């Protein structure tokens, strides 16, 4: 039977998990901003709704920022490891 050892250090600290959560929220916000563009009439193409600056510029930038935050959160050393 395998037993867990409570003395083993955790790979991430609370700070790392907080940064990961922030990164996930930023990426989710980018995905939310990228969605949409539905037309009421399927025979009408609304160029302004599909190719808006929010969808093609702001949303991808937010997703890349979220990924950068995730990378930072993974490589960030916890305060207990610094000592």
Secondary structure as the mmCIF struct_conf table of DSSP 4:
data_model
#
loop_
_struct_conf.conf_type_id
_struct_conf.id
_struct_conf.beg_label_comp_id
_struct_conf.beg_label_asym_id
_struct_conf.beg_label_seq_id
_struct_conf.end_label_comp_id
_struct_conf.end_label_asym_id
_struct_conf.end_label_seq_id
TURN_TY1_P TURN_TY1_P1 UNK A 6 UNK A 7
BEND BEND1 UNK A 8 UNK A 8
HELX_LH_PP_P HELX_LH_PP_P1 UNK A 9 UNK A 10
BEND BEND2 UNK A 11 UNK A 12
HELX_RH_AL_P HELX_RH_AL_P1 UNK A 14 UNK A 34
BEND BEND3 UNK A 40 UNK A 41
TURN_TY1_P TURN_TY1_P2 UNK A 42 UNK A 43
HELX_RH_AL_P HELX_RH_AL_P2 UNK A 47 UNK A 50
TURN_TY1_P TURN_TY1_P3 UNK A 51 UNK A 51
HELX_RH_AL_P HELX_RH_AL_P3 UNK A 53 UNK A 53
HELX_RH_PI_P HELX_RH_PI_P1 UNK A 54 UNK A 58
HELX_RH_AL_P HELX_RH_AL_P4 UNK A 59 UNK A 75
HELX_LH_PP_P HELX_LH_PP_P2 UNK A 76 UNK A 78
HELX_RH_AL_P HELX_RH_AL_P5 UNK A 79 UNK A 82
#
